[in-house]
């Protein structure tokens, strides 16, 4: 019998950033919920293999029903771009130009 090796995930290789709760601990989450400050709820940090935050993300919904994805980079503007994968194809937005690529 041979021992099976655990599968290496994209998080392990650094190919994908790992999601982490935005609040540092459960006490901070509870305090945010009780404060009524919606800005402190629902954000997710994505960290690199060195556990540094790359971007904080949250999604909101307008009265019109439109969803907005909010990205708050913790890295340089030249290190991030947004790719929207939709039925009609992929749209890429480069943060340093603010224009679609």
N, C-alpha and C positions, 0 to 999 in steps of 0.2 A: 504494500500500500504506500502511496505517496501522499504527502500533505499538499493540499491545494493552496496556491498562493492567493491572497486576497486580491481582488481586482483593483487596479489603480484608477481612481476617478479623475475627472478633469480638474477637480479641486486640488487633488494631490500633485498634479503635474504643473499647476499654475495656468492651465489653458482656460479655466473659468474661475471667476471670483466667487467666493463663498458668501452666501447671505448670513447676516448676523442681525439680531435685534438691535434697533437703533438705541434704545435706552440701555444704559450700562448694567442694570440689574432689575430684579422684580420690584424692589422698593421704589425705584424711579418710575417704573411703568405704573404702579398703583398711584403714586403721587400725581402723575400726569393725568390719569383717568379721573381722579377726584378733583383736580384743579379746574376741569372744564376747558382746558386749553387744547383745542383740536390739533393745533400745530405739532404737539408732542406725541400724537398717536399715529401709528401705521407706517412709520418710516422704517426703511431697511437699509443697513450699511452692507456694502459688498466689499470684502477684504481680499487682498492678494495673499500669496503663499507666505509672506513675511508678516501677516496679520495687520497690515496697514490698510486703512479705509481708502478705497479707490473712488467710490461714489456712494452717495446716499440717495435713495429713490422713494418716492411715494406717488400714489395715484389719487386724483381727486375727480369729482363729478360736478359739472356746472348745472345750473338750473335748467339749461337747455337739454340736458341729458348727455352732452359730450364729455368724454373722459380725457383728462390731461395727465400725462406721465411727466413728473417733475424729477429732473436729475440735477444733483448738486455735487459736482466733481470735487474731490479732495486732491486730485492730481492736476498736472498742468493741462491747459487747454489743448496743447499740441499732442497730448497723450490719450485723448478720448474722442470718439465719434459715436453717433447714434445710427443704428440700422433698424429701420422699420420694415418688418417682413409682413407683407399683406398679400391678398389674393391677386392683386394686379402687379406684383413684383416687389422688389426691395428698393427702398429709398434710403440713401445714406446722407447724413448731415455732419459736416465737419465743424467742430466747435470753434476752432480758431478763425474760421471765415464767416460762420453764421449762415452759410449758403448751402443749398443742397449740392452734393457732388454727383 
